[in-house]
Amino acid sequence: MELQALIFDVDGTLADTERDGHRVAFNAAFAEAGLDWHWSVELYGQLLAITGGKERIRHFVATCQPPLPPGEDLNALIARLHQAKTRHYTALLAQGGIPLRPGVKRLLQEARAAGIRLAIATTTTPENVTALLEHTLPESLSWFEVIAAGDVVPAKKPAPDIYHYVLERMGLPPQACLAFEDSENGLRSAQQAGVPTVVTVNDYTRDQDFSGAALVLDHLGDPENPFRVLAGTVGSHRYFTLELARQIHAQVARSGVGSS
């Protein structure tokens, strides 16, 4: 079966949004609410094991037991903090401080020119996705056939639900797609849905378990900024192209590695 679609995670995959984006925005939301909470770079790295912003706040409250406003309903507090965090995050994006990762823009443009379908599968909110694309590659908002984000499915990654949602709406079998993720949770989500996956690690995820990935790279690379291969085979390729995507896809089809 030929490669027909590329499906992208957002945070950490399209852009390095976590440490200097979402973490900063969470802290701004906490301060705005008068809470004496602060997520350090190290703590946030630990909290990233929990998928979803609201879920992350709830886990932090349950495990770290920070002081809570007296009489405050926890669900209402979490919802309000997350809404404020999204506002602060989109403001950070508007300042242009969070660029796309190496090779992302080039690969999207190449895929679109070749008629390869594009989709997004992420646990971040639709507002965050829109803000990132608007401020990094405005024309790309219309390129993605499906943008599956936030609470569109009840179970977040590593559950496969978000990928099932995308595949159903695109009318494609998983074997016709290639996913791009940056974390173990994302890889497991795609794997359980049967979608072969390329992983581009970042500072927070580089030591995670990516067994079963079709390919693991430090980033997608560009002609002047070649990638480093952490696992898998790329032949003579020095940066990720649609040709390499088709090569990886064909390898998976032959071997079964990279999908469940």
Secondary structure, DSSP 8 states (H G I E B T S, - for coil): ----EEEE--BTTTB--IIIIIHHHHHHHHHHTT------HHHHHHHTTS-SHHHHHHHHHHHH-----TT--HHHHHHHHHHHHHHHHHHHHHTT---B-TTHHHHHHHHHHTT-EEEEE-SS-HHHHHHHHHHH-GGGGGTEEEEE-GGGSSS-TTSSHHHHHHHHHHT--GGGEEEEESSHHHHHHHHHTT--EEEE--TTTTTS--TT-SEEES---BTTB---EEES--TT-SS--HHHHHHHHHHHHHH-TT--
